[in-house]
Amino acid sequence: MTHLTLDKISVHYDGQPAPAVERVSLDIAKGDFVVLVGRSGCGKTSLLNVAAGLVEPAGGLATVGGKKINGPGSDRAVVFQNDALFPWLTARENVAFALRLRGVPA
């Protein structure tokens, strides 16, 4: 049974001449271990960010358990290679982010 589905996902960034990801489809079953391999700039991180709910695709549909991914959720996580903050959030909002996902008031 498919747990994560990326169906014809496209990601475009403003000011870039070419899409970061174009019409990529992938079905991943619960418990599968998947590795994305490719050269720098080929769209691996963009695809992972769509699956995590950090980036909304320009086209296609991303679902977890049959439900559309509308943003970050407690059922998914990203482990960054380097320390990272969400640049669009304040320091306080970054600290409160995980609490908010769990329904804890900040």
C-alpha positions as CSV (number, residue, x, y, z in Angstrom):
1,M,0.0,0.0,0.0
2,T,1.3,3.4,-1.0
3,H,2.0,5.8,1.9
4,L,3.7,8.7,0.1
5,T,2.7,9.6,-3.4
6,L,4.3,12.3,-5.5
7,D,2.3,12.6,-8.7
8,K,3.7,14.6,-11.6
9,I,5.4,17.1,-9.1
10,S,6.9,20.3,-10.6
11,V,8.7,22.9,-8.6
12,H,9.6,26.3,-10.0
13,Y,11.6,29.1,-8.2
14,D,11.2,32.8,-9.1
15,G,14.0,34.1,-11.3
16,Q,15.2,30.7,-12.4
17,P,15.2,29.9,-16.1
18,A,14.4,26.2,-15.7
19,P,12.2,24.3,-13.2
20,A,14.0,22.7,-10.2
21,V,11.8,19.6,-10.7
22,E,9.5,18.7,-13.6
23,R,6.7,16.1,-13.6
24,V,8.4,13.7,-11.1
25,S,6.2,10.8,-9.9
26,L,7.0,8.5,-7.1
27,D,5.1,6.0,-4.9
28,I,6.7,5.0,-1.6
29,A,5.2,2.3,0.7
30,K,5.2,2.7,4.5
31,G,8.5,1.3,5.8
32,D,10.4,1.7,2.5
33,F,13.9,3.2,2.6
34,V,14.4,5.5,-0.4
35,V,17.5,7.3,-1.5
36,L,17.6,10.2,-3.9
37,V,20.9,10.4,-5.8
38,G,22.0,13.1,-8.2
39,R,24.3,15.9,-8.9
40,S,24.1,19.2,-7.1
41,G,21.1,21.3,-8.3
42,C,19.1,18.4,-9.9
43,G,16.1,18.9,-7.5
44,K,16.6,16.3,-4.8
45,T,16.1,18.8,-2.0
46,S,13.2,20.5,-3.7
47,L,11.4,17.1,-4.0
48,L,12.1,16.4,-0.3
49,N,10.8,19.8,0.6
50,V,7.5,19.1,-1.2
51,A,7.2,15.7,0.6
52,A,7.9,17.5,3.9
53,G,5.3,20.2,3.2
54,L,7.9,23.0,3.2
55,V,7.4,23.8,-0.5
56,E,4.2,23.8,-2.4
57,P,4.6,22.3,-5.9
58,A,3.8,24.4,-8.9
59,G,2.2,21.4,-10.4
60,G,1.1,17.9,-9.5
61,L,-0.1,16.4,-6.2
62,A,1.7,15.2,-3.1
63,T,-0.2,13.0,-0.6
64,V,0.6,11.0,2.6
65,G,-1.9,8.2,3.3
66,G,-4.2,9.5,0.6
67,K,-4.4,13.0,2.1
68,K,-3.0,16.1,0.3
69,I,0.1,17.6,1.8
70,N,-0.8,21.2,2.7
71,G,2.2,22.1,4.8
72,P,4.5,20.6,7.5
73,G,3.0,17.9,9.6
74,S,3.9,15.8,12.7
75,D,3.8,12.7,10.5
76,R,6.9,13.9,8.5
77,A,10.3,15.3,9.3
78,V,13.4,16.7,7.7
79,V,16.8,16.2,9.2
80,F,19.0,19.0,7.7
81,Q,22.6,18.3,6.8
82,N,23.6,21.7,8.4
83,D,21.9,23.7,11.2
84,A,18.8,25.3,9.8
85,L,16.0,27.7,10.6
86,F,12.9,28.6,8.7
87,P,14.0,32.1,7.3
88,W,10.4,33.3,7.1
89,L,9.8,32.8,10.8
90,T,11.1,34.8,13.8
91,A,13.5,33.2,16.3
92,R,10.5,32.7,18.7
93,E,8.4,31.2,15.9
94,N,11.2,28.8,15.0
95,V,11.4,27.6,18.6
96,A,7.6,27.2,18.8
97,F,7.3,25.4,15.5
98,A,7.6,21.9,16.7
99,L,5.3,22.7,19.7
100,R,2.7,24.1,17.3
101,L,2.7,20.8,15.3
102,R,1.9,18.9,18.5
103,G,-0.9,21.3,19.4
104,V,1.0,22.9,22.3
105,P,0.3,26.6,22.7
106,A,3.4,28.7,22.3
